[in-house]
Amino acid sequence: MKKNFLAVLFALALCSPTFAQWKPAGDKIKTPWGEQLNPKNVLPEYPRPIMERQDWKNLNGSWNYAITKKGEPAPNNYQGEILVPFAVESSLSGVGKTVNEHQELWYQRTFDVPSAWKGKQILLHFGAVDWKADVWVNDVKVGQHTGGFTPFYFDITSALNKGNNQLVVKVWDPSDRGEQPRGKQVERPGGIWYTPVTGIWQTVWLEPVAAQHIAHLKTTPDIDKKTVKVEVATNVCSPDKVEVKVFDGKNLVAKGAALNGVPVELTMPEDVKLWTPESPSLYDMEVTLYKDGKAIDQVKSYTALRKFSTHKDKNGITRLQLNNKDYFQFGPLDQGWWPDGLYTAPTDEALVYDLKKIKDFGYNMVRKHVKVEPARWYTYCDQLGLIVWQDMPNGGRLPNGKCTSTMTAQTPSVPQHQKLTIAKNGKKLSTTCILIRASAYGYLSTKHGDNSRLLKSLNGRKNTTPAVW
Protein backbone atom coordinates (compact mmCIF):
# COMPACT_ATOMS: atom_id res chain seq x y z
CA MET A 1 0.00 0.00 0.00
CA LYS A 2 2.80 2.36 0.96
CA LYS A 3 4.66 1.60 -2.29
CA ASN A 4 1.53 2.39 -4.33
CA PHE A 5 1.07 5.67 -2.46
CA LEU A 6 4.67 6.73 -3.14
CA ALA A 7 4.30 5.76 -6.79
CA VAL A 8 1.22 7.98 -7.11
CA LEU A 9 3.05 10.91 -5.49
CA PHE A 10 5.99 10.47 -7.87
CA ALA A 11 3.68 10.36 -10.88
CA LEU A 12 1.93 13.55 -9.74
CA ALA A 13 5.30 15.23 -9.27
CA LEU A 14 6.29 14.38 -12.81
CA CYS A 15 3.07 15.97 -14.07
CA SER A 16 3.61 19.19 -12.09
CA PRO A 17 4.97 22.33 -13.82
CA THR A 18 8.29 21.98 -12.00
CA PHE A 19 9.00 18.59 -13.57
CA ALA A 20 7.12 19.08 -16.85
CA GLN A 21 9.13 18.38 -19.99
CA TRP A 22 9.68 21.42 -22.22
CA LYS A 23 7.76 21.68 -25.47
CA PRO A 24 6.90 24.63 -27.75
CA ALA A 25 3.74 26.47 -26.74
CA GLY A 26 0.76 26.96 -29.05
CA ASP A 27 0.28 26.09 -32.70
CA LYS A 28 2.41 28.79 -34.33
CA ILE A 29 4.56 28.01 -37.36
CA LYS A 30 7.75 26.20 -36.35
CA THR A 31 11.10 26.60 -38.08
CA PRO A 32 13.23 23.50 -38.78
CA TRP A 33 15.70 24.74 -36.16
CA GLY A 34 12.97 25.23 -33.57
CA GLU A 35 11.72 21.69 -34.14
CA GLN A 36 15.22 20.34 -33.47
CA LEU A 37 15.98 22.61 -30.50
CA ASN A 38 17.67 20.88 -27.56
CA PRO A 39 16.32 22.54 -24.37
CA LYS A 40 19.39 21.34 -22.46
CA ASN A 41 21.79 23.08 -24.84
CA VAL A 42 20.22 26.42 -25.80
CA LEU A 43 22.39 28.83 -27.83
CA PRO A 44 25.69 27.52 -26.38
CA GLU A 45 27.91 29.78 -28.51
CA TYR A 46 30.02 32.53 -26.94
CA PRO A 47 27.78 35.62 -27.02
CA ARG A 48 30.37 38.42 -27.42
CA PRO A 49 32.82 37.51 -30.22
CA ILE A 50 34.17 41.05 -30.44
CA MET A 51 35.76 40.69 -26.96
CA GLU A 52 36.13 37.02 -26.14
CA ARG A 53 37.55 35.47 -22.98
CA GLN A 54 38.34 31.81 -22.54
CA ASP A 55 36.34 31.22 -19.34
CA TRP A 56 32.58 31.72 -19.12
CA LYS A 57 29.41 29.88 -18.08
CA ASN A 58 26.13 29.83 -20.01
CA LEU A 59 22.95 30.28 -17.94
CA ASN A 60 20.53 29.66 -20.81
CA GLY A 61 18.03 26.86 -20.31
CA SER A 62 15.11 26.11 -18.04
CA TRP A 63 14.21 28.76 -15.45
CA ASN A 64 11.14 29.14 -13.26
CA TYR A 65 8.72 31.96 -14.08
CA ALA A 66 5.68 33.74 -12.69
CA ILE A 67 3.45 36.58 -13.90
CA THR A 68 2.16 38.85 -11.14
CA LYS A 69 0.40 42.17 -10.72
CA LYS A 70 2.74 45.14 -11.03
CA GLY A 71 4.12 46.17 -7.66
CA GLU A 72 3.59 42.84 -5.89
CA PRO A 73 6.54 41.22 -4.06
CA ALA A 74 8.46 38.29 -5.46
CA PRO A 75 6.27 35.19 -5.67
CA ASN A 76 6.66 32.38 -3.14
CA ASN A 77 5.61 29.86 -5.75
CA TYR A 78 6.38 30.00 -9.47
CA GLN A 79 3.85 29.07 -12.14
CA GLY A 80 6.01 26.88 -14.35
CA GLU A 81 9.20 26.73 -16.38
CA ILE A 82 10.39 29.01 -19.19
CA LEU A 83 13.16 28.30 -21.67
CA VAL A 84 15.61 31.22 -21.55
CA PRO A 85 16.44 33.24 -23.63
CA PHE A 86 13.11 33.06 -25.48
CA ALA A 87 10.56 35.79 -24.67
CA VAL A 88 7.55 34.67 -22.64
CA GLU A 89 5.18 35.35 -25.56
CA SER A 90 7.14 33.09 -27.90
CA SER A 91 6.39 29.47 -28.71
CA LEU A 92 9.95 28.35 -27.93
CA SER A 93 9.73 29.72 -24.39
CA GLY A 94 7.31 26.92 -23.67
CA VAL A 95 4.94 29.48 -22.15
CA GLY A 96 3.31 31.54 -24.92
CA LYS A 97 1.62 34.06 -22.61
CA THR A 98 1.17 37.83 -23.00
CA VAL A 99 2.21 40.21 -20.22
CA ASN A 100 0.52 43.62 -20.11
CA GLU A 101 1.61 46.94 -18.62
CA HIS A 102 -0.17 46.16 -15.33
CA GLN A 103 1.85 42.99 -14.79
CA GLU A 104 5.43 41.97 -14.13
CA LEU A 105 7.33 38.87 -15.21
CA TRP A 106 9.55 37.08 -12.68
CA TYR A 107 12.39 34.64 -13.42
CA GLN A 108 14.19 32.39 -10.95
CA ARG A 109 16.97 29.82 -11.14
CA THR A 110 19.95 28.58 -9.16
CA PHE A 111 23.58 28.36 -10.24
CA ASP A 112 27.01 27.60 -8.89
CA VAL A 113 30.37 29.20 -9.64
CA PRO A 114 33.20 26.92 -10.86
CA SER A 115 35.83 26.37 -8.18
CA ALA A 116 38.54 27.31 -10.68
CA TRP A 117 37.22 30.87 -10.58
CA LYS A 118 38.16 31.36 -6.93
CA GLY A 119 39.68 34.80 -6.32
CA LYS A 120 38.13 36.30 -9.47
CA GLN A 121 35.44 38.95 -9.80
CA ILE A 122 32.25 37.39 -11.17
CA LEU A 123 30.24 39.32 -13.76
CA LEU A 124 26.62 38.45 -14.57
CA HIS A 125 25.84 39.35 -18.20
CA PHE A 126 22.51 39.81 -19.97
CA GLY A 127 22.58 40.09 -23.76
CA ALA A 128 19.26 41.95 -23.75
CA VAL A 129 16.12 42.16 -21.61
CA ASP A 130 13.01 43.98 -22.78
CA TRP A 131 12.42 46.38 -21.07
CA LYS A 132 13.08 47.21 -17.39
CA ALA A 133 14.96 44.60 -15.38
CA ASP A 134 15.67 44.35 -11.66
CA VAL A 135 18.13 41.64 -10.61
CA TRP A 136 18.76 39.91 -7.27
CA VAL A 137 21.40 37.34 -6.31
CA ASN A 138 20.75 35.54 -3.01
CA ASP A 139 18.14 38.20 -2.10
CA VAL A 140 20.68 41.00 -2.64
CA LYS A 141 19.69 43.48 -5.34
CA VAL A 142 22.70 43.73 -7.64
CA GLY A 143 21.33 46.17 -10.21
CA GLN A 144 18.64 47.58 -12.46
CA HIS A 145 18.64 48.23 -16.20
CA THR A 146 16.26 49.82 -18.69
CA GLY A 147 16.43 49.37 -22.46
CA GLY A 148 15.34 46.40 -24.51
CA PHE A 149 18.23 46.23 -27.00
CA THR A 150 21.45 46.83 -25.07
CA PRO A 151 23.67 44.33 -23.22
CA PHE A 152 24.42 44.96 -19.56
CA TYR A 153 26.20 43.31 -16.66
CA PHE A 154 26.63 43.49 -12.89
CA ASP A 155 29.53 42.55 -10.64
CA ILE A 156 27.86 40.04 -8.32
CA THR A 157 30.98 38.89 -6.41
CA SER A 158 29.92 40.31 -3.04
CA ALA A 159 26.48 38.70 -3.23
CA LEU A 160 27.70 35.16 -3.88
CA ASN A 161 27.54 32.19 -1.51
CA LYS A 162 29.78 29.17 -1.49
CA GLY A 163 27.99 26.48 -3.46
CA ASN A 164 24.44 27.12 -4.62
CA ASN A 165 23.24 30.65 -5.50
CA GLN A 166 19.79 31.96 -6.37
CA LEU A 167 19.20 34.38 -9.26
CA VAL A 168 15.92 36.31 -9.53
CA VAL A 169 15.00 38.75 -12.32
CA LYS A 170 11.90 40.97 -12.42
CA VAL A 171 10.84 42.49 -15.75
CA TRP A 172 8.31 45.17 -16.59
CA ASP A 173 7.56 45.93 -20.24
CA PRO A 174 4.63 48.17 -21.28
CA SER A 175 5.21 47.42 -24.99
CA ASP A 176 3.26 49.93 -27.13
CA ARG A 177 1.50 51.26 -24.01
CA GLY A 178 4.73 53.01 -23.04
CA GLU A 179 7.08 55.53 -24.61
CA GLN A 180 10.23 53.42 -24.69
CA PRO A 181 11.83 52.30 -27.98
CA ARG A 182 10.18 48.99 -28.89
CA GLY A 183 10.37 48.59 -32.68
CA LYS A 184 7.33 46.81 -34.15
CA GLN A 185 5.99 45.33 -30.94
CA VAL A 186 2.30 45.99 -30.25
CA GLU A 187 -0.25 44.53 -27.87
CA ARG A 188 -2.54 43.62 -30.76
CA PRO A 189 -0.31 42.45 -33.63
CA GLY A 190 -1.50 42.60 -37.20
CA GLY A 191 -0.39 43.84 -40.60
CA ILE A 192 3.13 45.20 -40.22
CA TRP A 193 2.96 45.02 -36.40
CA TYR A 194 4.23 42.05 -34.44
CA THR A 195 3.87 40.19 -31.14
CA PRO A 196 5.37 41.87 -28.04
CA VAL A 197 8.69 40.61 -26.71
CA THR A 198 8.81 40.69 -22.92
CA GLY A 199 11.76 39.73 -20.77
CA ILE A 200 15.05 37.96 -21.45
CA TRP A 201 15.64 37.45 -25.18
CA GLN A 202 19.41 37.07 -25.43
CA THR A 203 21.95 34.87 -23.68
CA VAL A 204 22.53 35.14 -19.90
CA TRP A 205 26.03 34.22 -18.79
CA LEU A 206 28.70 34.40 -16.09
CA GLU A 207 32.27 35.55 -16.62
CA PRO A 208 35.28 35.58 -14.26
CA VAL A 209 37.63 38.56 -14.49
CA ALA A 210 40.53 40.01 -12.56
CA ALA A 211 39.91 42.88 -10.16
CA GLN A 212 41.39 45.09 -12.86
CA HIS A 213 40.28 44.05 -16.34
CA ILE A 214 39.48 45.11 -19.89
CA ALA A 215 35.94 46.49 -20.10
CA HIS A 216 35.57 47.77 -23.67
CA LEU A 217 37.38 47.97 -27.00
CA LYS A 218 37.00 50.54 -29.77
CA THR A 219 38.91 50.08 -33.02
CA THR A 220 39.26 52.84 -35.62
CA PRO A 221 40.89 51.94 -38.96
CA ASP A 222 42.43 54.50 -41.30
CA ILE A 223 43.03 53.03 -44.76
CA ASP A 224 44.64 56.24 -46.03
CA LYS A 225 47.39 56.04 -43.41
CA LYS A 226 47.26 52.23 -43.17
CA THR A 227 46.89 52.40 -39.42
CA VAL A 228 44.55 51.04 -36.75
CA LYS A 229 43.86 52.84 -33.48
CA VAL A 230 42.72 50.64 -30.60
CA GLU A 231 41.19 52.27 -27.53
CA VAL A 232 41.17 49.92 -24.55
CA ALA A 233 38.96 50.91 -21.62
CA THR A 234 39.47 49.19 -18.27
CA ASN A 235 37.05 48.99 -15.34
CA VAL A 236 39.32 51.26 -13.28
CA CYS A 237 41.74 53.95 -14.38
CA SER A 238 45.20 52.49 -14.58
CA PRO A 239 48.70 53.56 -15.65
CA ASP A 240 49.55 49.98 -16.58
CA LYS A 241 50.49 48.71 -20.02
CA VAL A 242 48.10 47.51 -22.69
CA GLU A 243 49.51 45.48 -25.57
CA VAL A 244 47.74 44.78 -28.88
CA LYS A 245 48.77 42.18 -31.45
CA VAL A 246 47.22 41.88 -34.91
CA PHE A 247 47.34 38.62 -36.86
CA ASP A 248 46.67 37.65 -40.45
CA GLY A 249 45.89 34.01 -39.89
CA LYS A 250 48.76 32.82 -37.70
CA ASN A 251 51.15 35.53 -38.88
CA LEU A 252 51.80 38.52 -36.60
CA VAL A 253 51.51 41.64 -38.80
CA ALA A 254 51.36 44.48 -36.26
CA LYS A 255 52.11 45.01 -32.59
CA GLY A 256 51.93 47.98 -30.25
CA ALA A 257 51.56 49.03 -26.63
CA ALA A 258 50.54 52.06 -24.59
CA LEU A 259 50.34 53.28 -20.99
CA ASN A 260 48.02 55.53 -19.00
CA GLY A 261 44.89 54.82 -21.04
CA VAL A 262 46.41 56.19 -24.26
CA PRO A 263 45.14 54.47 -27.46
CA VAL A 264 47.42 51.90 -29.06
CA GLU A 265 48.33 53.00 -32.59
CA LEU A 266 49.34 50.28 -35.02
CA THR A 267 50.94 50.56 -38.45
CA MET A 268 49.64 47.91 -40.83
CA PRO A 269 51.67 46.33 -43.67
CA GLU A 270 51.96 48.09 -47.02
CA ASP A 271 50.02 45.26 -48.66
CA VAL A 272 47.22 45.45 -46.10
CA LYS A 273 44.00 43.68 -47.11
CA LEU A 274 40.97 45.96 -47.31
CA TRP A 275 37.54 44.71 -46.26
CA THR A 276 34.88 44.59 -48.99
CA PRO A 277 31.75 42.46 -49.45
CA GLU A 278 33.56 40.66 -52.26
CA SER A 279 36.61 40.01 -50.06
CA PRO A 280 35.70 40.40 -46.37
CA SER A 281 39.24 40.27 -44.98
CA LEU A 282 39.42 40.29 -41.19
CA TYR A 283 42.43 40.49 -38.91
CA ASP A 284 42.46 38.72 -35.55
CA MET A 285 43.46 40.78 -32.51
CA GLU A 286 44.83 39.84 -29.12
CA VAL A 287 44.62 42.48 -26.38
CA THR A 288 46.52 41.99 -23.12
CA LEU A 289 46.44 44.07 -19.93
CA TYR A 290 49.53 44.04 -17.70
CA LYS A 291 50.06 44.94 -14.06
CA ASP A 292 53.56 45.12 -12.58
CA GLY A 293 54.87 43.39 -15.68
CA LYS A 294 52.45 40.43 -15.38
CA ALA A 295 49.55 39.74 -17.75
CA ILE A 296 46.32 39.93 -15.74
CA ASP A 297 43.69 39.93 -18.50
CA GLN A 298 43.52 39.00 -22.17
CA VAL A 299 40.73 39.10 -24.74
CA LYS A 300 40.53 38.04 -28.37
CA SER A 301 38.93 40.29 -30.96
CA TYR A 302 39.20 41.18 -34.62
CA THR A 303 39.41 44.22 -36.86
CA ALA A 304 39.28 45.20 -40.53
CA LEU A 305 40.61 47.94 -42.74
CA ARG A 306 37.67 49.68 -44.39
CA LYS A 307 36.33 53.19 -44.92
CA PHE A 308 32.76 54.31 -45.52
CA SER A 309 32.35 57.83 -46.88
CA THR A 310 30.42 59.99 -49.33
CA HIS A 311 31.55 61.84 -52.43
CA LYS A 312 29.91 64.20 -54.92
CA ASP A 313 30.29 63.15 -58.53
CA LYS A 314 30.78 65.53 -61.49
CA ASN A 315 27.03 66.24 -61.53
CA GLY A 316 26.95 67.15 -57.86
CA ILE A 317 25.14 63.96 -56.86
CA THR A 318 26.22 62.45 -53.54
CA ARG A 319 27.54 58.91 -53.92
CA LEU A 320 28.25 56.32 -51.25
CA GLN A 321 31.85 55.16 -51.22
CA LEU A 322 33.68 52.17 -49.84
CA ASN A 323 37.45 52.44 -49.50
CA ASN A 324 37.48 55.72 -51.48
CA LYS A 325 35.61 54.24 -54.47
CA ASP A 326 31.97 54.68 -55.50
CA TYR A 327 30.10 51.63 -54.29
CA PHE A 328 26.45 50.89 -54.97
CA GLN A 329 24.91 49.23 -51.92
CA PHE A 330 21.80 47.09 -52.35
CA GLY A 331 20.05 44.57 -50.16
CA PRO A 332 16.84 43.65 -48.33
CA LEU A 333 15.03 45.14 -45.36
CA ASP A 334 15.60 42.52 -42.66
CA GLN A 335 12.94 42.42 -39.92
CA GLY A 336 14.73 39.91 -37.70
CA TRP A 337 11.59 38.14 -36.43
CA TRP A 338 11.13 34.39 -36.02
CA PRO A 339 7.71 32.67 -35.99
CA ASP A 340 8.71 30.45 -33.05
CA GLY A 341 11.35 32.56 -31.25
CA LEU A 342 10.10 36.12 -32.02
CA TYR A 343 13.22 38.30 -31.46
CA THR A 344 15.42 35.27 -30.76
CA ALA A 345 16.70 32.88 -33.43
CA PRO A 346 16.19 29.25 -32.34
CA THR A 347 19.85 28.39 -32.93
CA ASP A 348 23.08 29.98 -34.09
CA GLU A 349 22.72 28.08 -37.35
CA ALA A 350 19.35 29.75 -37.88
CA LEU A 351 20.84 33.17 -37.09
CA VAL A 352 23.43 32.90 -39.86
CA TYR A 353 21.15 31.12 -42.36
CA ASP A 354 19.33 34.25 -43.53
CA LEU A 355 22.61 36.13 -43.94
CA LYS A 356 24.07 33.37 -46.08
CA LYS A 357 20.95 33.44 -48.26
CA ILE A 358 21.21 37.20 -48.65
CA LYS A 359 24.74 36.71 -49.95
CA ASP A 360 23.59 33.84 -52.20
CA PHE A 361 21.04 36.19 -53.79
CA GLY A 362 23.87 38.54 -54.75
CA TYR A 363 23.27 41.37 -52.27
CA ASN A 364 26.08 43.27 -50.56
CA MET A 365 24.06 45.04 -47.86
CA VAL A 366 21.32 44.34 -45.32
CA ARG A 367 19.17 46.93 -43.56
CA LYS A 368 18.29 45.84 -40.03
CA HIS A 369 14.82 47.23 -39.40
CA VAL A 370 14.04 48.90 -36.02
CA LYS A 371 15.76 46.12 -34.07
CA VAL A 372 19.27 45.58 -32.72
CA GLU A 373 20.53 42.03 -33.13
CA PRO A 374 22.79 39.94 -30.84
CA ALA A 375 26.49 40.61 -31.29
CA ARG A 376 27.05 37.34 -33.16
CA TRP A 377 24.77 38.52 -35.99
CA TYR A 378 27.06 41.48 -36.70
CA THR A 379 30.15 39.27 -36.57
CA TYR A 380 28.59 37.01 -39.19
CA CYS A 381 27.99 40.10 -41.38
CA ASP A 382 31.68 40.97 -40.98
CA GLN A 383 32.75 37.45 -41.89
CA LEU A 384 30.37 36.94 -44.81
CA GLY A 385 30.83 40.41 -46.30
CA LEU A 386 27.55 42.21 -45.67
CA ILE A 387 27.35 45.95 -45.08
CA VAL A 388 24.80 46.82 -42.37
CA TRP A 389 22.39 49.71 -42.44
CA GLN A 390 21.29 49.79 -38.82
CA ASP A 391 17.89 51.23 -37.91
CA MET A 392 17.40 52.58 -34.42
CA PRO A 393 14.30 51.07 -32.75
CA ASN A 394 11.49 53.59 -32.62
CA GLY A 395 9.34 54.60 -29.67
CA GLY A 396 5.58 54.44 -29.31
CA ARG A 397 2.58 56.76 -29.61
CA LEU A 398 0.24 58.17 -27.03
CA PRO A 399 -3.42 57.04 -27.06
CA ASN A 400 -4.46 60.30 -28.75
CA GLY A 401 -2.39 59.38 -31.78
CA LYS A 402 0.26 62.05 -31.23
CA CYS A 403 3.87 61.06 -31.15
CA THR A 404 5.35 60.75 -27.67
CA SER A 405 8.00 63.14 -26.48
CA THR A 406 11.40 61.50 -26.67
CA MET A 407 12.86 63.84 -24.11
CA THR A 408 10.79 62.99 -21.01
CA ALA A 409 12.46 62.65 -17.64
CA GLN A 410 10.52 59.49 -16.79
CA THR A 411 12.01 57.32 -19.51
CA PRO A 412 15.32 57.34 -21.40
CA SER A 413 14.95 59.47 -24.50
CA VAL A 414 15.13 58.02 -27.99
CA PRO A 415 18.38 59.93 -28.72
CA GLN A 416 19.84 58.63 -25.45
CA HIS A 417 18.74 55.11 -26.37
CA GLN A 418 20.44 55.47 -29.74
CA LYS A 419 23.67 56.56 -28.08
CA LEU A 420 23.60 53.66 -25.62
CA THR A 421 22.78 51.16 -28.35
CA ILE A 422 25.71 52.24 -30.51
CA ALA A 423 28.14 52.47 -27.62
CA LYS A 424 27.19 49.33 -25.67
CA ASN A 425 27.07 47.00 -28.63
CA GLY A 426 30.63 47.90 -29.48
CA LYS A 427 32.37 47.71 -32.82
CA LYS A 428 30.27 46.77 -35.82
CA LEU A 429 32.84 46.74 -38.60
CA SER A 430 30.32 46.26 -41.37
CA THR A 431 27.95 49.04 -40.29
CA THR A 432 28.00 51.84 -42.82
CA CYS A 433 25.24 54.06 -41.46
CA ILE A 434 22.77 54.39 -38.64
CA LEU A 435 19.20 55.12 -39.69
CA ILE A 436 17.84 57.30 -36.90
CA ARG A 437 14.46 58.04 -38.46
CA ALA A 438 13.75 54.76 -40.15
CA SER A 439 10.02 55.51 -39.96
CA ALA A 440 8.02 58.56 -38.99
CA TYR A 441 6.37 57.14 -35.87
CA GLY A 442 8.16 57.75 -32.59
CA TYR A 443 10.48 60.51 -33.78
CA LEU A 444 8.49 63.63 -34.58
CA SER A 445 9.77 65.48 -31.53
CA THR A 446 13.43 65.16 -32.53
CA LYS A 447 15.00 68.03 -34.41
CA HIS A 448 16.68 67.87 -37.79
CA GLY A 449 20.41 67.63 -37.25
CA ASP A 450 20.27 65.51 -34.08
CA ASN A 451 21.26 62.50 -36.19
CA SER A 452 24.48 63.89 -37.62
CA ARG A 453 25.64 65.34 -34.31
CA LEU A 454 25.10 62.01 -32.56
CA LEU A 455 26.92 60.02 -35.22
CA LYS A 456 29.80 62.45 -35.56
CA SER A 457 30.50 62.27 -31.84
CA LEU A 458 30.29 58.46 -31.69
CA ASN A 459 31.81 57.23 -34.92
CA GLY A 460 33.77 59.97 -36.62
CA ARG A 461 33.20 61.16 -40.18
CA LYS A 462 35.51 58.63 -41.82
CA ASN A 463 33.63 55.57 -40.64
CA THR A 464 29.98 56.38 -41.28
CA THR A 465 27.78 58.04 -43.80
CA PRO A 466 25.18 60.61 -42.74
CA ALA A 467 22.04 59.14 -41.22
CA VAL A 468 19.12 58.51 -43.55
CA TRP A 469 15.41 59.28 -43.19
Secondary structure, DSSP 8 states (H G I E B T S, - for coil): -HHHHHHHHHHHHHHSTTT------SS----HHHHT--TTS-S-S-S-TTSB-S--EE--EEEEEEEEETT----SS--EEEEETS-TTSTTTT------TTEEEEEEEEE---GGGTTSEEEEEES-EESEEEEEETTEEEEEEE-SS--EEEE-GGG--SS-EEEEEEEE--GGGSSS--TTB-SS-BTTBB----EE-S-EEEEEE-SS-EEEEEEEEETTTTEEEEEEEESS---S-EEEEEEETTEEEEEEEESTT--EEEE--TT--BB-SSSB--EEEEEEEEETTEEEEEEEEEE-B--EEEEE-TTS-EEEEETTEE------EE---BTTTBTS-SSHHHHHHHHHHHHHTT--EEEE-S----HHHHHHHHHHT-EEEEE-----B-TTS-B--TT-SSS--HHHHHHHHHHHT---TTEEEEETTSSSTT-TTS-TTHHHHHHHHHH-GGG------
